[in-house]
Amino acid sequence: IIARFLRYSDREAVFSKAKSLKDSGYRIAADLPKEIVNRRKLQSKKLVDARKAGKIAFFSRAEPDKLYIDGHLNQL
C-alpha cells in the first residue's frame, strides 16, 4: 500500500505508530527517491557502527539523507 498525505502532521502520526507493528510482519517505510536512497547507502556503515558503539544514530525524517549521530549532523 502506498499512501500520500496532505499534511505532514498526518504522516508523522502514522510513522509514530510504526512501533506497534513490530513482529507483525508489516512495516512502514517512506518511499524515497533513488538519489536519496543512494546517499543513505553511502552513510549506512557509519549508522551501524555508531549504533554498535551505543550511540544514538538516525536519519532525519524531514531531510531523509541527513545522518545524525548523538544529535550532531554527520557529514559525508
LOVOTI-326441 format. One line per field, with one value per residue: residue number from 1; residue in three letters; y, x negated, z of N, C-alpha, C, O in turn. Coordinates in nm, 2 decimals, decimal comma, m for minus. Each point is the difference from the previous one (the first is absolute). Layout:
N
nr = [NUM;...] $
rest = [ALA;...] $
nc2 = [Y;...] $
nc1 = [X;...] $
nc3 = [Z;...] $
cac2 = [Y;...] $
cac1 = [X;...] $
cac3 = [Z;...] $
cc2 = [Y;...] $
cc1 = [X;...] $
cc3 = [Z;...] $
oc2 = [Y;...] $
oc1 = [X;...] $
oc3 = [Z;...] $
END
This chain:
76
nr = [1;2;3;4;5;6;7;8;9;10;11;12;13;14;15;16;17;18;19;20;21;22;23;24;25;26;27;28;29;30;31;32;33;34;35;36;37;38;39;40;41;42;43;44;45;46;47;48;49;50;51;52;53;54;55;56;57;58;59;60;61;62;63;64;65;66;67;68;69;70;71;72;73;74;75;76] $
rest = [ILE;ILE;ALA;ARG;PHE;LEU;ARG;TYR;SER;ASP;ARG;GLU;ALA;VAL;PHE;SER;LYS;ALA;LYS;SER;LEU;LYS;ASP;SER;GLY;TYR;ARG;ILE;ALA;ALA;ASP;LEU;PRO;LYS;GLU;ILE;VAL;ASN;ARG;ARG;LYS;LEU;GLN;SER;LYS;LYS;LEU;VAL;ASP;ALA;ARG;LYS;ALA;GLY;LYS;ILE;ALA;PHE;PHE;SER;ARG;ALA;GLU;PRO;ASP;LYS;LEU;TYR;ILE;ASP;GLY;HIS;LEU;ASN;GLN;LEU] $
nc2 = [m0,12;0,08;0,07;0,08;0,09;0,01;m0,16;0,19;0,17;0,06;0,14;0,22;0,10;0,06;0,19;0,17;0,00;0,13;0,16;0,14;0,11;0,11;m0,06;0,20;0,07;0,12;0,10;0,12;0,04;0,11;0,11;m0,13;0,22;m0,05;0,18;0,02;m0,09;0,10;0,17;m0,07;m0,03;0,19;0,04;m0,12;0,03;0,19;m0,01;m0,11;0,10;0,15;m0,09;m0,05;0,19;m0,09;0,00;0,22;m0,20;0,19;m0,12;0,17;0,05;0,14;m0,09;m0,07;0,21;0,08;0,00;m0,11;0,13;m0,15;m0,06;m0,16;0,21;m0,18;0,08;0,08] $
nc1 = [m0,09;0,12;m0,14;0,20;m0,19;0,21;0,04;m0,12;0,14;0,10;m0,10;m0,01;0,18;0,01;m0,10;0,13;0,14;m0,14;m0,02;0,17;m0,13;m0,07;m0,17;0,01;m0,21;0,07;0,04;m0,12;0,09;m0,19;0,17;m0,18;m0,03;0,03;0,09;0,22;0,13;0,00;0,15;0,21;0,05;0,02;0,22;0,06;m0,16;0,02;0,14;m0,05;m0,13;0,11;0,11;m0,13;m0,02;0,18;m0,08;0,02;0,09;m0,03;0,15;m0,11;0,13;m0,07;m0,16;0,17;m0,04;0,17;m0,23;0,15;m0,17;0,13;0,15;m0,15;0,02;0,12;m0,20;0,09] $
nc3 = [0,00;m0,17;0,16;m0,05;0,05;0,09;0,15;0,00;0,04;m0,20;m0,13;0,06;m0,07;m0,21;m0,08;0,05;m0,18;m0,10;0,15;m0,06;m0,15;0,18;m0,13;m0,10;0,00;0,18;m0,20;0,14;m0,20;0,06;m0,09;0,04;0,01;m0,21;m0,09;0,03;m0,15;m0,20;m0,01;m0,05;m0,22;m0,12;0,03;m0,18;m0,15;m0,13;m0,17;m0,19;m0,15;m0,13;m0,18;m0,18;m0,12;m0,10;m0,21;0,06;m0,08;m0,10;m0,10;m0,09;0,17;0,16;0,13;m0,14;m0,08;0,12;m0,03;0,11;0,05;0,10;m0,15;m0,04;m0,07;m0,08;0,04;m0,18] $
cac2 = [0,12;0,13;0,11;0,14;0,08;0,14;0,08;m0,07;m0,05;m0,13;m0,10;m0,03;m0,08;m0,14;m0,05;m0,02;m0,12;m0,11;m0,09;m0,10;m0,11;m0,08;m0,14;m0,03;m0,03;0,12;0,11;0,13;0,06;0,11;m0,02;0,11;0,00;m0,08;0,09;0,00;m0,14;m0,01;0,08;m0,07;m0,12;0,04;0,03;m0,11;m0,06;0,09;m0,02;m0,13;0,01;0,08;m0,07;m0,10;0,07;0,05;0,14;0,01;0,04;m0,01;0,09;0,10;m0,02;0,12;0,00;m0,14;m0,04;0,06;m0,09;0,06;m0,08;0,07;0,14;0,08;m0,03;m0,07;0,04;m0,11] $
cac1 = [0,09;m0,07;0,09;m0,05;0,06;0,01;m0,06;m0,12;0,03;0,07;m0,11;m0,08;0,09;0,00;m0,13;m0,02;0,07;m0,07;m0,06;0,10;0,00;m0,11;0,03;0,13;m0,02;0,02;m0,09;0,03;m0,12;0,02;m0,04;m0,09;m0,06;m0,12;m0,11;m0,01;m0,03;m0,14;m0,08;0,01;m0,09;m0,13;m0,02;0,06;m0,11;m0,02;0,12;m0,01;m0,11;0,03;0,09;m0,07;m0,08;0,09;0,04;0,13;m0,02;0,12;0,02;0,11;0,12;0,02;m0,10;m0,04;m0,13;m0,08;m0,02;m0,03;m0,06;0,00;0,06;m0,08;0,00;m0,12;m0,03;m0,05] $
cac3 = [0,00;0,00;0,04;m0,01;0,11;m0,03;0,11;0,06;0,13;m0,01;m0,04;0,12;0,09;m0,05;0,03;0,15;0,04;m0,07;0,10;0,04;m0,10;0,02;0,00;m0,07;m0,14;m0,08;0,03;m0,06;m0,05;m0,09;m0,14;m0,02;m0,14;m0,02;0,03;0,15;0,04;m0,02;0,10;0,13;m0,01;0,03;0,15;0,08;0,08;0,11;0,08;0,07;0,09;0,11;0,09;0,07;0,10;0,10;m0,03;m0,06;m0,14;m0,08;m0,12;0,03;m0,08;m0,08;m0,10;0,01;m0,03;0,10;0,11;0,13;0,10;0,13;m0,01;m0,09;m0,14;m0,05;m0,14;m0,09] $
cc2 = [0,12;0,11;0,13;0,08;0,15;0,09;m0,08;m0,05;m0,13;m0,11;m0,03;m0,08;m0,15;m0,06;m0,02;m0,13;m0,13;m0,10;m0,10;m0,11;m0,10;m0,15;m0,04;m0,05;0,12;0,11;0,13;0,06;0,11;m0,05;0,11;m0,01;m0,07;0,08;0,00;m0,14;m0,02;0,07;m0,07;m0,12;0,03;0,02;m0,11;m0,07;0,08;m0,02;m0,13;0,01;0,09;m0,07;m0,11;0,05;0,05;0,15;0,00;0,06;m0,02;0,10;0,09;m0,03;0,12;0,00;m0,14;m0,04;0,05;m0,10;0,08;m0,11;0,08;0,15;0,09;m0,05;m0,06;0,03;m0,12;m0,01] $
cc1 = [m0,09;0,10;m0,07;0,08;0,01;m0,07;m0,12;0,03;0,07;m0,11;m0,08;0,08;0,00;m0,14;m0,03;0,07;m0,07;m0,06;0,10;0,01;m0,11;0,04;0,13;m0,02;0,02;m0,10;0,05;m0,13;0,03;m0,04;m0,09;m0,05;m0,14;m0,13;m0,03;m0,04;m0,15;m0,08;0,01;m0,08;m0,14;m0,03;0,05;m0,11;m0,02;0,12;m0,02;m0,11;0,03;0,10;m0,06;m0,09;0,09;0,05;0,14;m0,03;0,12;m0,01;0,12;0,12;0,02;m0,10;m0,06;m0,14;m0,10;m0,01;m0,04;m0,05;m0,01;0,04;m0,08;0,01;m0,13;m0,02;m0,05;m0,14] $
cc3 = [0,00;0,04;m0,02;0,10;m0,04;0,10;0,06;0,13;0,00;m0,03;0,13;0,10;m0,03;0,03;0,15;0,05;m0,06;0,10;0,05;m0,09;0,02;0,01;m0,06;m0,14;m0,09;0,04;m0,07;m0,04;m0,10;m0,14;m0,04;m0,15;0,00;0,05;0,16;0,05;m0,02;0,10;0,13;0,00;0,03;0,15;0,09;0,09;0,13;0,10;0,09;0,11;0,12;0,10;0,08;0,12;0,11;m0,01;m0,06;m0,14;m0,08;m0,12;0,04;m0,08;m0,09;m0,12;0,00;m0,04;0,10;0,12;0,12;0,10;0,13;m0,01;m0,09;m0,14;m0,04;m0,15;m0,07;0,00] $
oc2 = [0,01;0,01;0,02;m0,01;0,05;0,11;m0,12;m0,11;m0,08;m0,11;m0,12;m0,08;m0,08;m0,12;m0,09;m0,05;m0,11;m0,12;m0,11;m0,10;m0,09;m0,03;m0,11;m0,05;m0,01;m0,01;m0,01;0,01;m0,01;m0,07;0,11;m0,11;m0,01;m0,05;m0,01;m0,01;m0,06;m0,05;0,01;m0,04;m0,07;m0,01;0,01;m0,04;m0,05;0,00;0,00;m0,05;m0,04;0,02;m0,02;m0,06;0,07;0,05;m0,10;0,11;m0,10;0,09;m0,05;m0,04;m0,02;0,05;m0,02;m0,12;m0,02;m0,04;0,08;m0,10;0,10;0,08;0,11;m0,12;0,06;m0,02;m0,09;m0,08] $
oc1 = [m0,09;0,11;m0,12;0,12;m0,10;m0,05;0,01;m0,05;m0,02;0,01;m0,02;m0,05;m0,01;m0,01;m0,07;m0,04;0,04;m0,01;m0,04;0,07;m0,02;0,10;0,05;0,09;m0,02;m0,06;0,07;m0,10;0,11;m0,10;0,05;m0,01;m0,06;m0,09;m0,11;m0,07;m0,06;m0,11;m0,10;m0,06;m0,07;m0,12;m0,01;0,04;m0,02;m0,02;0,02;0,01;m0,04;m0,01;0,03;m0,02;m0,05;0,05;0,05;m0,05;0,07;m0,07;0,10;m0,01;0,05;0,04;m0,11;m0,04;m0,13;0,10;m0,09;0,05;m0,07;m0,05;0,04;m0,01;m0,11;0,09;m0,06;m0,06] $
oc3 = [0,08;m0,06;0,01;0,02;m0,06;m0,03;0,02;0,04;0,09;0,05;0,02;0,07;0,08;0,05;0,03;0,10;0,03;m0,03;0,04;0,03;m0,08;0,07;0,02;m0,06;m0,12;0,11;m0,09;0,08;m0,07;m0,01;m0,04;m0,06;0,10;0,06;0,04;0,09;0,09;0,05;0,08;0,11;0,07;0,04;0,12;0,11;0,11;0,12;0,12;0,11;0,11;0,12;0,11;0,10;0,09;0,09;m0,05;m0,02;0,02;0,00;0,05;m0,12;m0,11;m0,11;0,07;0,02;m0,01;0,06;0,00;0,01;0,00;0,06;m0,02;m0,03;0,02;m0,08;0,05;m0,06] $
END
